[in-house]
Amino acid sequence: MKAWQVTRLGEPRDALEQVEVAVPAPSAQQVRVRVRAAPANFPDVLMCRGEYQIKPELPFTPGVELCGEVLEAGADAVGPGGRPVAVGDRVLGTPSLPHGGFAEQAIMDAGDAFAAPESLDDAAASALCIGYQTAWFALHRRTRIAEDDVLLVHAAAGGVGSAAVQLGKAAGATVIGVVGGPRKAEYCRNLGADVVVDRHREDFVAVVKEHTGGRGADIVFDPVGGDAYAGSTKCIAFEGRIVVIGFAGGTIPQPALNHALIKNYSIVGLHWGLYKNRNRGVIAECHDALTRLVDAGAVAPLISERLGLADVADGIGRLGEGSTVGRLVFQP
């Protein structure tokens, strides 16, 4: 079968090579799926560079989420919540590396194979896992978003940021999205953001203060770090919460805890992957909640580009350069 493999570490266009590999076999607790769609995610960029916390042995196939059709199920394959997984099921979730989603077939742990909502096509369903679950945990579990909160979302046109915009609106919050450039600003408006800030042209701190009457944002969703985090501390509300998702900007902030004390705000972290080991049942609850929102029409991944398997290296390369808008999905 055809698959993209990282054969050496580096930028995606240099690290990725399309090759023919043997069809992988699932263990008793796994399933083998035909990949129907696999979106680009920033962790794929980091794994190509060798900068992600998960470092598979070379060579490996990246692609950290997918929508697929079950072709083979292990003897003890049990899905999330204890439901059985059967041949023919359309599922979404995270594949088991080194057999990632940028291939014609992939391997998944059965416990990571969620039923794909019937209301979403393959491309949209493939993008409902990592970004949306991360945003859901950040907003509903770590910061306890409430109706009428003001939510500030950095990188609001990216994979996880776009999910936060939609989930924030679905929760009844006022959403201020920060993006870089007019194309991303338009995409963010289409997601439903109430206010969109192009950071190349405007100071988001001033915009937040203006639109909140000086009160500030109740929740800051920060997958960027660096200047985005520093600015957020200047426009966080009394008893506000800054949830740290990652450091796509490349700089890890060093929080001034005296400032958090004086302004009375909280800094919380979210590592979504830890829930697989610490509280897997909550992940199943999250997927059920997301499915209800999808079926109600409250959220839906907006796919900006639908590409073929041959486009993986270029697509992941553009994502790493920051030139993409919205979600890129590869469909073998």
Backbone hydrogen bonds, N-H to C=O, Kabsch-Sander energy under -0.5 kcal/mol:
donor,donor_aa,acceptor,acceptor_aa,energy
3,A,19,V,-2.3
4,W,102,F,-2.6
5,Q,17,E,-2.7
6,V,60,F,-3.1
7,T,5,Q,-0.9
7,T,15,A,-2.2
8,R,15,A,-0.7
10,G,48,C,-2.5
14,D,11,E,-1.5
15,A,11,E,-2.6
16,L,12,P,-2.5
17,E,5,Q,-2.1
19,V,3,A,-3.1
21,V,1,M,-2.7
21,V,19,V,-0.5
30,Q,27,S,-1.6
31,V,108,M,-2.7
32,R,72,E,-2.9
33,V,106,A,-2.8
34,R,69,E,-2.8
35,V,33,V,-0.6
35,V,104,E,-2.0
36,R,34,R,-0.5
36,R,67,C,-2.5
37,A,67,C,-1.8
38,A,330,F,-2.5
40,A,328,L,-2.8
44,D,41,N,-1.4
45,V,41,N,-0.9
46,L,42,F,-2.2
47,M,43,P,-2.4
48,C,44,D,-1.8
49,R,45,V,-1.6
50,G,46,L,-0.8
51,E,46,L,-3.0
52,Y,46,L,-0.7
55,K,53,Q,-0.6
60,F,6,V,-0.9
61,T,98,P,-2.6
66,L,93,G,-2.1
67,C,37,A,-2.6
68,G,91,V,-2.7
69,E,34,R,-2.1
70,V,89,D,-2.6
71,L,32,R,-3.2
72,E,32,R,-1.6
74,G,30,Q,-2.9
76,D,28,A,-1.8
77,A,74,G,-1.7
78,V,76,D,-0.7
79,G,83,R,-3.3
82,G,79,G,-1.8
83,R,80,P,-1.0
85,V,77,A,-1.0
88,G,70,V,-2.8
89,D,86,A,-2.0
91,V,68,G,-3.0
91,V,89,D,-0.6
92,L,114,F,-2.5
93,G,66,L,-1.9
94,T,112,D,-0.5
96,S,107,I,-3.5
97,L,95,P,-0.8
99,H,96,S,-1.9
100,G,61,T,-1.4
100,G,98,P,-1.0
101,G,63,G,-2.3
102,F,62,P,-2.2
103,A,101,G,-1.9
104,E,2,K,-2.3
106,A,33,V,-2.1
107,I,99,H,-1.4
108,M,31,V,-2.6
110,A,29,Q,-2.5
112,D,109,D,-2.5
113,A,110,A,-1.6
114,F,92,L,-2.8
114,F,112,D,-1.0
116,A,90,R,-2.2
120,L,117,P,-1.5
125,A,121,D,-2.7
126,S,122,D,-2.2
127,A,123,A,-0.8
127,A,124,A,-0.8
128,L,125,A,-1.6
133,Q,129,C,-2.8
134,T,130,I,-2.5
135,A,131,G,-2.4
136,W,132,Y,-2.6
137,F,133,Q,-2.6
138,A,134,T,-2.3
139,L,135,A,-2.5
140,H,136,W,-3.1
141,R,136,W,-0.7
141,R,137,F,-1.3
142,R,137,F,-2.5
143,T,138,A,-1.0
145,I,139,L,-3.3
148,D,172,G,-1.9
149,D,146,A,-2.1
151,L,149,D,-0.6
151,L,174,T,-3.2
152,L,150,V,-0.5
152,L,219,I,-3.0
153,V,151,L,-0.6
153,V,176,I,-2.9
154,H,152,L,-0.5
154,H,221,F,-2.4
155,A,178,V,-0.5
156,A,178,V,-2.3
158,G,155,A,-1.9
162,S,158,G,-2.5
163,A,159,G,-1.0
164,A,160,V,-1.9
165,V,161,G,-2.1
166,Q,162,S,-1.9
167,L,163,A,-2.7
168,G,164,A,-2.5
169,K,165,V,-2.1
170,A,166,Q,-2.4
171,A,167,L,-1.4
172,G,169,K,-1.5
173,A,168,G,-2.4
174,T,149,D,-2.8
175,V,173,A,-0.5
176,I,151,L,-3.1
176,I,174,T,-0.5
177,G,175,V,-0.5
177,G,195,V,-2.9
178,V,153,V,-2.9
179,V,197,V,-2.9
181,G,179,V,-0.5
185,A,181,G,-1.8
186,E,182,P,-2.3
187,Y,183,R,-1.9
188,C,184,K,-2.3
189,R,185,A,-2.0
190,N,186,E,-2.0
191,L,187,Y,-1.2
192,G,188,C,-0.7
192,G,189,R,-1.1
193,A,188,C,-1.7
194,D,175,V,-1.3
195,V,175,V,-1.9
197,V,177,G,-3.2
198,D,196,V,-0.5
199,R,179,V,-3.0
199,R,197,V,-0.9
201,R,198,D,-2.1
202,E,198,D,-2.5
204,F,202,E,-0.7
207,V,203,D,-1.9
208,V,204,F,-2.7
209,K,205,V,-2.2
210,E,206,A,-2.4
211,H,207,V,-2.5
212,T,208,V,-1.0
213,G,210,E,-0.9
214,G,209,K,-2.9
215,R,212,T,-1.5
217,A,235,C,-2.7
218,D,150,V,-1.3
219,I,150,V,-2.1
220,V,241,R,-2.6
221,F,152,L,-3.3
222,D,220,V,-0.7
222,D,243,V,-2.4
226,G,251,T,-1.3
228,A,225,G,-1.5
229,Y,225,G,-0.7
230,A,226,G,-2.1
231,G,227,D,-2.7
232,S,228,A,-1.7
233,T,229,Y,-1.6
234,K,231,G,-1.3
235,C,232,S,-1.2
237,A,217,A,-2.9
239,E,264,N,-2.1
240,G,237,A,-2.3
241,R,218,D,-2.6
242,I,266,S,-3.0
243,V,220,V,-2.9
243,V,241,R,-0.6
244,V,242,I,-0.6
244,V,268,V,-3.1
245,I,222,D,-3.0
245,I,243,V,-0.6
246,G,222,D,-1.2
248,A,223,P,-2.4
249,G,224,V,-2.2
250,G,247,F,-2.1
257,L,255,P,-1.0
259,H,256,A,-1.1
260,A,256,A,-1.4
261,L,257,L,-2.0
262,I,258,N,-2.5
263,K,259,H,-2.5
264,N,260,A,-0.9
265,Y,260,A,-1.7
266,S,240,G,-2.8
268,V,242,I,-2.8
268,V,266,S,-0.5
270,L,244,V,-1.8
272,W,270,L,-0.5
274,L,271,H,-1.5
275,Y,272,W,-1.6
276,K,273,G,-1.3
277,N,274,L,-1.1
278,R,274,L,-2.5
279,N,275,Y,-1.8
282,V,279,N,-1.2
283,I,279,N,-0.6
283,I,280,R,-0.9
284,A,280,R,-1.3
285,E,281,G,-1.7
286,C,282,V,-2.4
287,H,283,I,-2.4
288,D,284,A,-2.1
289,A,285,E,-2.3
290,L,286,C,-2.6
291,T,287,H,-2.5
292,R,288,D,-2.0
293,L,289,A,-1.9
294,V,290,L,-2.5
295,D,291,T,-2.8
296,A,292,R,-1.6
297,G,294,V,-1.5
298,A,293,L,-2.4
299,V,293,L,-0.9
303,I,301,P,-0.7
304,S,302,L,-0.6
304,S,327,R,-1.6
305,E,327,R,-1.7
307,L,305,E,-0.6
307,L,329,V,-3.2
311,D,308,G,-1.7
312,V,309,L,-1.4
315,G,311,D,-2.7
316,I,312,V,-2.9
317,G,313,A,-2.0
318,R,314,D,-2.5
319,L,315,G,-2.1
320,G,316,I,-2.2
321,E,317,G,-1.4
322,G,318,R,-0.7
322,G,319,L,-1.0
323,S,318,R,-2.0
324,T,318,R,-0.6
326,G,157,A,-1.3
327,R,302,L,-1.1
329,V,305,E,-2.5
330,F,38,A,-2.8
331,Q,307,L,-3.0
